[in-house]
Amino acid sequence: MSESAHKDQVPATPLLDRGFGAAMAACLRAQADHEPRTWLQALRGTSPLSGEANDLYQHGVGELESAVALAALGSDWMVAQSDDDHDPSVGADHLVLGPAGAFIVSSRRHPGDRVVTAGRMILVNGHRAAYVRDATTRAVQLSEEFAQRGAADVAVRPIVALTGASDLIRGRSKAPVPVLALGELAGWLIRHEAVYSRAQVAALVPVAGRLAGWQVRPAVTGASVRLTARFERLRTEVDAARRRSRLWIILGAAVALAATVTMLAFAIPAIIALVSG
């Protein structure tokens, strides 16, 4: 696996196999038996990831980004993660419940993409994405499920959270569903006027725990902290390898350009002399 964490093993505990940590743990397990890079491979910017770990890596990154953003809500908020088979490299769905109410957060990853919002429409690199419609539909379904479990006054509201976009351009038409950068999410929720007391939130948490297809995220534990730290170390190495690889590409292009310029500097006088003679 990565050089700094070659001996680390990730146990297959229930906490890590379901809900928080599943994607990161799967990536680290896939990396566990991978031989460390040689110093020459590290110098050249070869990725530290094994083939299997590489397939799982973006899933772990998406999970980590969502976890960091939602952890900023603090202890007044409950977070539940969808158990649906949604690709974590694309994003994830979370139910958050706290003083400002109940929300379904549909987080979607678009590394380096250009995202434009205009009313109900979201364009990703010019292509429509049905995020507003999907989040609205899930919010209605969740509100009905709360009502079926005796919490008819809970109206779940949808939020679309985007991460990694190079540009997030908001049009003049106001979206019926908040479309936020993932890093804005916690502040946006915390600033909202409280509609529930702590006692009301505490009473609704067990109801949320009985919702089909959702797993309430457990409190932070030593295992989850260690898991996150191991994945962060791996991510640091992957990012460093990518920067080093890009640097070699830039240096190669610069050398090729210099060689071309030098060749032309010698060739042009000869061509001029040949033509003029």
C-alpha positions as CSV (number, residue, x, y, z in Angstrom):
1,M,0.0,0.0,0.0
2,S,1.2,3.6,0.5
3,E,4.7,3.8,1.8
4,S,3.8,5.6,5.1
5,A,1.0,3.2,5.9
6,H,2.2,-0.1,4.4
7,K,1.7,-2.1,7.7
8,D,-1.8,-0.6,8.4
9,Q,-4.7,-3.1,8.2
10,V,-8.3,-2.1,8.1
11,P,-10.5,-4.5,10.0
12,A,-13.9,-5.5,8.4
13,T,-16.0,-4.2,11.3
14,P,-19.8,-3.6,10.9
15,L,-19.2,0.2,11.3
16,L,-16.8,0.2,8.4
17,D,-18.7,-2.2,6.2
18,R,-22.0,-0.2,6.3
19,G,-22.6,3.5,6.3
20,F,-19.7,5.8,7.2
21,G,-16.2,4.5,6.3
22,A,-17.3,1.8,3.8
23,A,-15.8,3.3,0.7
24,M,-12.6,4.4,2.4
25,A,-12.1,1.1,4.1
26,A,-12.7,-0.8,0.9
27,C,-10.1,1.3,-0.9
28,L,-7.5,0.8,1.9
29,R,-8.2,-3.0,2.1
30,A,-7.6,-3.2,-1.7
31,Q,-4.3,-1.3,-1.2
32,A,-3.1,-3.4,1.8
33,D,-1.1,-5.9,-0.1
34,H,0.2,-3.6,-2.8
35,E,4.0,-3.2,-2.9
36,P,5.3,0.3,-2.2
37,R,6.7,2.3,-5.1
38,T,10.4,2.3,-5.7
39,W,12.2,5.6,-5.2
40,L,12.4,6.0,-9.0
41,Q,8.6,5.4,-9.4
42,A,8.0,8.0,-6.7
43,L,10.3,10.5,-8.4
44,R,8.5,10.0,-11.7
45,G,5.1,10.6,-10.1
46,T,3.8,7.0,-10.5
47,S,0.5,6.6,-8.6
48,P,0.8,4.7,-5.3
49,L,-2.5,3.1,-5.9
50,S,-3.0,-0.5,-6.9
51,G,-5.3,-1.3,-9.8
52,E,-8.2,-2.3,-7.5
53,A,-7.6,0.5,-5.1
54,N,-7.6,3.0,-8.0
55,D,-11.1,1.8,-9.0
56,L,-12.3,2.5,-5.4
57,Y,-10.3,5.6,-4.7
58,Q,-12.8,8.3,-6.0
59,H,-15.5,6.5,-4.0
60,G,-13.5,7.1,-0.8
61,V,-12.8,10.7,-1.7
62,G,-16.5,11.4,-2.2
63,E,-17.3,9.8,1.1
64,L,-14.5,11.8,2.9
65,E,-15.6,15.1,1.5
66,S,-19.2,14.6,2.5
67,A,-18.1,13.4,6.0
68,V,-16.0,16.5,6.5
69,A,-18.7,18.9,5.4
70,L,-21.4,17.2,7.5
71,A,-19.2,16.9,10.6
72,A,-19.1,20.7,10.7
73,L,-22.8,20.7,11.7
74,G,-21.9,19.7,15.3
75,S,-23.7,17.6,17.9
76,D,-27.0,19.4,17.5
77,W,-27.6,17.6,14.2
78,M,-28.3,14.0,13.3
79,V,-26.9,12.6,10.0
80,A,-28.2,9.5,8.3
81,Q,-26.7,8.0,5.1
82,S,-28.6,6.3,2.4
83,D,-28.1,2.6,2.0
84,D,-29.1,2.7,-1.7
85,D,-26.6,1.5,-4.2
86,H,-25.5,5.0,-5.2
87,D,-22.0,5.4,-6.7
88,P,-20.0,7.4,-4.0
89,S,-17.7,8.6,-6.8
90,V,-20.7,10.5,-8.1
91,G,-22.0,11.6,-4.7
92,A,-24.2,10.4,-1.9
93,D,-27.5,11.2,-0.3
94,H,-27.8,12.2,3.4
95,L,-30.7,13.0,5.7
96,V,-29.8,15.7,8.2
97,L,-32.1,16.6,11.1
98,G,-31.5,19.5,13.5
99,P,-32.8,22.8,14.8
100,A,-33.5,24.2,11.3
101,G,-35.6,21.2,10.3
102,A,-35.1,18.0,8.2
103,F,-33.3,18.0,4.9
104,I,-32.3,15.5,2.2
105,V,-28.8,16.5,1.0
106,S,-28.0,15.2,-2.5
107,S,-24.3,15.7,-2.9
108,R,-22.8,15.3,-6.3
109,R,-19.2,15.4,-7.4
110,H,-18.0,17.2,-10.5
111,P,-14.2,17.6,-10.3
112,G,-13.1,20.3,-12.7
113,D,-16.5,20.7,-14.3
114,R,-18.4,23.9,-15.1
115,V,-21.8,24.0,-13.4
116,V,-24.5,26.5,-14.2
117,T,-27.8,26.8,-12.3
118,A,-30.9,28.6,-13.6
119,G,-34.2,27.9,-11.8
120,R,-34.9,24.2,-11.8
121,M,-32.2,23.6,-14.4
122,I,-28.6,22.5,-13.6
123,L,-26.2,22.3,-16.5
124,V,-22.9,20.4,-16.1
125,N,-20.5,21.2,-19.0
126,G,-23.6,22.1,-21.0
127,H,-25.6,19.0,-20.2
128,R,-28.7,18.9,-18.1
129,A,-28.6,17.1,-14.8
130,A,-31.9,16.2,-13.0
131,Y,-30.6,16.9,-9.5
132,V,-33.3,19.3,-8.5
133,R,-36.1,16.9,-9.6
134,D,-34.5,13.9,-8.0
135,A,-33.8,15.7,-4.7
136,T,-37.4,17.0,-4.6
137,T,-38.8,13.6,-5.3
138,R,-36.8,12.0,-2.5
139,A,-37.8,14.8,-0.1
140,V,-41.5,14.1,-0.7
141,Q,-41.0,10.4,-0.2
142,L,-39.1,10.9,3.1
143,S,-41.8,13.3,4.3
144,E,-44.4,10.6,3.7
145,E,-42.3,8.0,5.5
146,F,-42.0,10.2,8.5
147,A,-45.8,10.6,8.5
148,Q,-46.3,6.9,8.3
149,R,-44.2,6.6,11.5
150,G,-46.2,9.1,13.4
151,A,-44.3,12.3,12.6
152,A,-46.7,13.9,10.2
153,D,-45.4,17.4,11.0
154,V,-42.0,16.7,9.5
155,A,-41.6,18.3,6.1
156,V,-38.3,17.2,4.6
157,R,-36.7,19.8,2.4
158,P,-34.3,19.1,-0.5
159,I,-30.8,20.5,-1.0
160,V,-28.4,19.9,-3.8
161,A,-24.7,20.1,-2.8
162,L,-21.9,20.2,-5.4
163,T,-18.2,19.6,-4.9
164,G,-15.2,19.9,-7.1
165,A,-16.6,22.1,-9.8
166,S,-14.1,24.5,-11.3
167,D,-17.0,27.0,-11.8
168,L,-20.3,27.3,-10.1
169,I,-22.4,30.0,-11.9
170,R,-25.8,30.9,-10.5
171,G,-28.3,32.4,-13.0
172,R,-30.8,35.1,-12.2
173,S,-33.7,32.6,-11.9
174,K,-34.0,31.5,-8.3
175,A,-33.9,27.7,-7.9
176,P,-36.8,26.1,-6.0
177,V,-34.2,23.9,-4.3
178,P,-31.0,25.4,-2.8
179,V,-28.0,24.5,-4.9
180,L,-24.8,25.0,-2.8
181,A,-21.2,24.2,-2.9
182,L,-20.6,21.3,-0.4
183,G,-18.4,23.6,1.7
184,E,-21.2,26.1,2.1
185,L,-23.7,23.4,3.4
186,A,-23.0,23.5,7.2
187,G,-23.0,27.3,7.4
188,W,-26.2,27.5,5.4
189,L,-28.0,25.1,7.7
190,I,-26.7,26.5,10.9
191,R,-27.7,30.1,9.9
192,H,-31.3,29.1,9.4
193,E,-33.9,30.0,11.9
194,A,-34.6,27.2,14.4
195,V,-37.9,25.4,14.0
196,Y,-37.2,22.5,16.4
197,S,-36.0,22.6,20.0
198,R,-33.3,20.1,21.2
199,A,-36.0,18.0,22.8
200,Q,-38.0,17.8,19.5
201,V,-34.8,16.9,17.5
202,A,-34.1,14.2,20.1
203,A,-37.6,12.8,19.8
204,L,-37.4,12.6,16.0
205,V,-34.0,10.9,15.9
206,P,-35.4,7.4,16.8
207,V,-38.1,7.9,14.1
208,A,-35.4,8.7,11.5
209,G,-33.5,5.6,12.7
210,R,-36.5,3.5,11.6
211,L,-36.7,4.9,8.1
212,A,-36.2,2.1,5.5
213,G,-32.9,2.5,3.5
214,W,-31.2,4.9,5.9
215,Q,-28.5,4.4,8.5
216,V,-28.0,6.9,11.3
217,R,-24.3,7.8,11.4
218,P,-22.8,6.8,14.8
219,A,-20.9,9.2,16.9
220,V,-17.2,9.7,16.1
221,T,-15.2,6.8,17.4
222,G,-11.5,6.0,17.6
223,A,-11.9,3.6,14.7
224,S,-13.5,6.1,12.4
225,V,-10.8,8.7,13.3
226,R,-8.0,6.3,12.5
227,L,-9.7,5.2,9.3
228,T,-10.0,8.8,8.1
229,A,-6.4,9.6,9.1
230,R,-5.2,6.6,7.0
231,F,-7.2,7.6,4.0
232,E,-6.0,11.2,4.3
233,R,-2.4,9.9,4.3
234,L,-3.1,7.9,1.1
235,R,-4.9,10.9,-0.4
236,T,-1.9,13.1,0.3
237,E,0.4,10.7,-1.5
238,V,-1.9,10.4,-4.5
239,D,-2.1,14.2,-4.8
240,A,1.6,14.5,-4.6
241,A,2.1,11.9,-7.2
242,R,-0.3,13.7,-9.6
243,R,1.5,17.0,-9.1
244,R,4.9,15.4,-9.7
245,S,3.5,13.6,-12.9
246,R,2.1,16.9,-14.2
247,L,5.5,18.6,-13.5
248,W,7.3,16.0,-15.6
249,I,4.8,16.5,-18.4
250,I,5.4,20.3,-18.3
251,L,9.2,19.9,-18.2
252,G,9.0,17.5,-21.1
253,A,7.0,19.9,-23.1
254,A,9.4,22.7,-22.2
255,V,12.4,20.6,-23.3
256,A,10.6,19.7,-26.6
257,L,9.8,23.4,-27.2
258,A,13.4,24.4,-26.5
259,A,14.7,21.8,-28.8
260,T,12.4,22.9,-31.6
261,V,13.4,26.6,-31.1
262,T,17.1,25.6,-31.2
263,M,16.6,23.6,-34.3
264,L,14.8,26.4,-36.0
265,A,17.5,28.9,-35.0
266,F,20.1,26.8,-36.9
267,A,17.8,25.8,-39.7
268,I,16.4,29.2,-40.7
269,P,19.7,30.9,-41.6
270,A,20.6,27.8,-43.7
271,I,17.2,28.0,-45.5
272,I,17.6,31.7,-46.1
273,A,21.1,31.2,-47.5
274,L,19.9,28.4,-49.7
275,V,17.0,30.5,-51.1
276,S,19.0,33.7,-51.6
277,G,21.9,31.8,-53.2
